[in-house]
Amino acid sequence: MNELAGKVALVTGGTKGIGKAISLKLAELGADVVVTFLRSRNAADAIIDQLKSLGTNPHAIRINMGAQEKLPKIFTEIKEKYGRLDILVSNAALGIYTSALDINDKAWQLSMNTNAEAFLQCVKLGQELMPNGSKIVALSSLGSVRYIDGYAAIGASKAAIETLTRYFAYELAPRHINVNTVSGGFIDTDALKGFPSYDKMVEEVIRRTPFRRVGNVDDIADVVVFLCTKKASWITGQVIVVDGGYSLA
Ligand SMILES: NC(=O)c1ccc[n+]([C@@H]2O[C@H](COP(=O)([O-])OP(=O)(O)OC[C@H]3O[C@@H](n4cnc5c(N)ncnc54)[C@H](OP(=O)(O)O)[C@@H]3O)[C@@H](O)[C@H]2O)c1
């Protein structure tokens, strides 16, 4: 149960949804988890309390992951507080829903900066604190390789993450640092519940998913956490699709 005791993990966007589930599962295995967030201090306070109640030493940093020049602050704080980083989970994401032909500068920059550029910079900065055998996992979604209506800008940023995963895996292999991405199908989170077409989306996803249900945060978090353990040491440079078979047909 204490497989990750003594390890320090960073989960960007670790205060809600999938990131929160990942943070809690890492802490259940003993890791001290640093979470970043942007808008909701209440959600950050709540997860910090939960992580402390698991007997770990967590830390929350309010930072806009899309502001490249601010990102070194995360790693300065981790170095000062813990002196090392063993697990990096690049999870925070933002985007504007638009067709490819309607992408404007704002939509393009928001998703490229918050999703792709943040992953690039976090790995470049984070690896300096990472000992041999550390783990890096990013989050992607099916819109990186398939057409999802309105997902053009976010899909492009996720495709960049998947490509970087393969390059980082190769370049960090001499230090036995594993780099992988988990690509999810529709996952039932509070963020999606706010969509006007939420009920219709759920109905359609269930119809197309062989397991006849939507995915939940634990479906994704369990795979991410597995990739953060020693048992996944022979997996690197992979994009693992976790969608209940949705993308098979
Ligand atoms: N939900 C799905 O169906 C699904 C499917 C496949 C893949 N994914 C991927 O899984 C990851 C998590 O998705 P989710 O649905 O769990 O998201 P979510 O519920 O919207 O949570 C996003 C988290 O990221 C933080 N965040 C957002 N923008 C940020 C920024 N600019 N700077 C710092 N923190 C920021 C949020 O904190 P604040 O709210 O405080 O800003 C929150 O903690 C994303 O990479 C997403 O693309 C999701």
The ligand as a Gaussian input file, in Angstrom:
#p B3LYP/6-31G(d) Opt

LIG

0 1
 N      -13.392000      14.887000     -18.962000
 C      -13.182000      14.188000     -20.069000
 O      -14.108000      13.690000     -20.716000
 C      -11.789000      13.949000     -20.553000
 C      -11.582000      13.001000     -21.537000
 C      -10.287000      12.750000     -21.986000
 C       -9.226000      13.460000     -21.483000
 N       -9.450000      14.416000     -20.545000
 C       -8.291000      15.166000     -20.081000
 O       -8.094000      14.951000     -18.696000
 C       -7.549000      16.122000     -18.100000
 C       -8.425000      16.572000     -16.945000
 O       -9.733000      16.822000     -17.432000
 P      -10.973000      17.063000     -16.442000
 O      -12.201000      16.795000     -17.240000
 O      -10.755000      16.345000     -15.160000
 O      -10.880000      18.644000     -16.209000
 P      -11.606000      19.577000     -15.118000
 O      -12.596000      18.796000     -14.316000
 O      -12.074000      20.768000     -15.886000
 O      -10.387000      20.006000     -14.158000
 C       -9.366000      20.747000     -14.678000
 C       -8.340000      21.034000     -13.595000
 O       -7.284000      21.796000     -14.171000
 C       -7.168000      23.064000     -13.510000
 N       -6.836000      24.034000     -14.533000
 C       -7.519000      24.316000     -15.664000
 N       -6.883000      25.261000     -16.358000
 C       -5.779000      25.608000     -15.647000
 C       -4.726000      26.531000     -15.849000
 N       -4.688000      27.303000     -16.931000
 N       -3.771000      26.617000     -14.924000
 C       -3.801000      25.818000     -13.821000
 N       -4.758000      24.918000     -13.576000
 C       -5.741000      24.821000     -14.487000
 C       -8.509000      23.275000     -12.843000
 O       -8.396000      24.144000     -11.713000
 P       -9.353000      25.456000     -11.585000
 O      -10.753000      25.003000     -11.911000
 O       -9.160000      25.930000     -10.183000
 O       -8.830000      26.432000     -12.568000
 C       -8.877000      21.853000     -12.442000
 O       -8.181000      21.487000     -11.263000
 C       -7.416000      17.143000     -19.231000
 O       -6.132000      17.096000     -19.760000
 C       -8.449000      16.657000     -20.232000
 O       -8.159000      17.087000     -21.555000
 C      -10.699000      14.676000     -20.052000

